[in-house]
Amino acid sequence: MSRKSTQAVSKHQPILSIGTTSTRTLESHWQGDTLQPGSRQTDLFIYPGYTFRVPNLLVTNFHLPRSSLLLLVAAFLGNHPSERSVCLSEEDMVARLHRIYSEAIRQGYRFYSFGDTMLIR
């Protein structure tokens, strides 16, 4: 992580996170107003209402029902991609997630680790 990464965040440039683990990693390395390099452990739990500070694009697969990863995805759906702020209520985030998953089921998408993916922006 470099000064350019921090500048990209402050300029609201596209920052793509591939997967929920990468998303948690990026969020855990945001300290104050910069991305901090290095190794660290995190207990960060992301759920609806969370304001994302680093990624504004997310590629992820379709997760298992009742998993905490669904909460992270719902939270991401409720963030404004360029302003880095929450723009939906928690109920609307969950409703949006439900609509997406209902459509994925209707279309026959594959779920779980080796299934189909989606791009959220």
Contacts in CASP RR format, 6 or more apart in sequence:
PFRMAT RR
TARGET T0000
AUTHOR 0000-0000-0000
METHOD contacts of the structure
MODEL  1
MSRKSTQAVSKHQPILSIGTTSTRTLESHWQGDTLQPGSRQTDLFIYPGY
TFRVPNLLVTNFHLPRSSLLLLVAAFLGNHPSERSVCLSEEDMVARLHRI
YSEAIRQGYRFYSFGDTMLIR
1 29 0 8 1.000
1 35 0 8 1.000
1 36 0 8 1.000
1 37 0 8 1.000
1 38 0 8 1.000
2 35 0 8 1.000
2 37 0 8 1.000
5 15 0 8 1.000
5 35 0 8 1.000
6 33 0 8 1.000
6 34 0 8 1.000
6 35 0 8 1.000
8 15 0 8 1.000
9 15 0 8 1.000
9 30 0 8 1.000
9 35 0 8 1.000
9 53 0 8 1.000
9 54 0 8 1.000
9 84 0 8 1.000
10 33 0 8 1.000
12 56 0 8 1.000
12 82 0 8 1.000
12 83 0 8 1.000
12 84 0 8 1.000
14 56 0 8 1.000
14 57 0 8 1.000
15 26 0 8 1.000
15 54 0 8 1.000
15 55 0 8 1.000
15 56 0 8 1.000
15 57 0 8 1.000
16 55 0 8 1.000
16 57 0 8 1.000
16 58 0 8 1.000
16 59 0 8 1.000
17 23 0 8 1.000
17 26 0 8 1.000
17 54 0 8 1.000
17 55 0 8 1.000
17 57 0 8 1.000
17 58 0 8 1.000
17 59 0 8 1.000
18 59 0 8 1.000
19 58 0 8 1.000
19 59 0 8 1.000
19 60 0 8 1.000
19 61 0 8 1.000
20 58 0 8 1.000
20 60 0 8 1.000
20 63 0 8 1.000
20 69 0 8 1.000
20 72 0 8 1.000
20 73 0 8 1.000
22 55 0 8 1.000
23 46 0 8 1.000
23 52 0 8 1.000
23 55 0 8 1.000
23 58 0 8 1.000
23 60 0 8 1.000
23 72 0 8 1.000
23 76 0 8 1.000
24 42 0 8 1.000
24 44 0 8 1.000
24 46 0 8 1.000
24 72 0 8 1.000
25 42 0 8 1.000
26 35 0 8 1.000
26 54 0 8 1.000
26 55 0 8 1.000
27 44 0 8 1.000
27 46 0 8 1.000
27 52 0 8 1.000
27 53 0 8 1.000
27 54 0 8 1.000
27 55 0 8 1.000
28 40 0 8 1.000
28 42 0 8 1.000
28 44 0 8 1.000
29 35 0 8 1.000
29 36 0 8 1.000
29 37 0 8 1.000
29 38 0 8 1.000
29 40 0 8 1.000
29 54 0 8 1.000
30 36 0 8 1.000
30 53 0 8 1.000
30 54 0 8 1.000
35 54 0 8 1.000
45 68 0 8 1.000
46 71 0 8 1.000
46 72 0 8 1.000
46 75 0 8 1.000
47 68 0 8 1.000
47 71 0 8 1.000
47 72 0 8 1.000
47 74 0 8 1.000
47 75 0 8 1.000
48 71 0 8 1.000
48 74 0 8 1.000
48 75 0 8 1.000
48 78 0 8 1.000
48 90 0 8 1.000
48 93 0 8 1.000
48 94 0 8 1.000
49 75 0 8 1.000
49 78 0 8 1.000
49 86 0 8 1.000
49 90 0 8 1.000
49 93 0 8 1.000
50 75 0 8 1.000
50 79 0 8 1.000
50 86 0 8 1.000
51 79 0 8 1.000
51 84 0 8 1.000
51 85 0 8 1.000
51 86 0 8 1.000
52 75 0 8 1.000
52 76 0 8 1.000
52 79 0 8 1.000
52 84 0 8 1.000
53 84 0 8 1.000
56 79 0 8 1.000
56 81 0 8 1.000
56 82 0 8 1.000
56 84 0 8 1.000
56 121 0 8 1.000
57 81 0 8 1.000
57 119 0 8 1.000
57 120 0 8 1.000
57 121 0 8 1.000
58 73 0 8 1.000
58 76 0 8 1.000
58 119 0 8 1.000
58 120 0 8 1.000
58 121 0 8 1.000
59 117 0 8 1.000
59 118 0 8 1.000
59 119 0 8 1.000
59 120 0 8 1.000
60 69 0 8 1.000
60 73 0 8 1.000
60 117 0 8 1.000
60 118 0 8 1.000
60 120 0 8 1.000
61 111 0 8 1.000
61 112 0 8 1.000
61 113 0 8 1.000
61 115 0 8 1.000
61 116 0 8 1.000
61 117 0 8 1.000
61 118 0 8 1.000
62 101 0 8 1.000
62 104 0 8 1.000
62 109 0 8 1.000
62 110 0 8 1.000
62 111 0 8 1.000
62 112 0 8 1.000
62 115 0 8 1.000
62 116 0 8 1.000
62 117 0 8 1.000
62 118 0 8 1.000
63 69 0 8 1.000
63 70 0 8 1.000
63 73 0 8 1.000
63 111 0 8 1.000
63 112 0 8 1.000
64 70 0 8 1.000
64 111 0 8 1.000
64 112 0 8 1.000
70 97 0 8 1.000
73 97 0 8 1.000
73 120 0 8 1.000
74 93 0 8 1.000
74 94 0 8 1.000
74 96 0 8 1.000
74 97 0 8 1.000
75 93 0 8 1.000
76 120 0 8 1.000
77 88 0 8 1.000
77 93 0 8 1.000
77 96 0 8 1.000
77 97 0 8 1.000
77 100 0 8 1.000
77 120 0 8 1.000
78 86 0 8 1.000
78 87 0 8 1.000
78 88 0 8 1.000
78 92 0 8 1.000
78 93 0 8 1.000
78 96 0 8 1.000
79 85 0 8 1.000
79 86 0 8 1.000
79 87 0 8 1.000
80 86 0 8 1.000
80 87 0 8 1.000
81 121 0 8 1.000
88 96 0 8 1.000
100 118 0 8 1.000
104 111 0 8 1.000
104 116 0 8 1.000
104 118 0 8 1.000
109 115 0 8 1.000
109 116 0 8 1.000
110 116 0 8 1.000
END
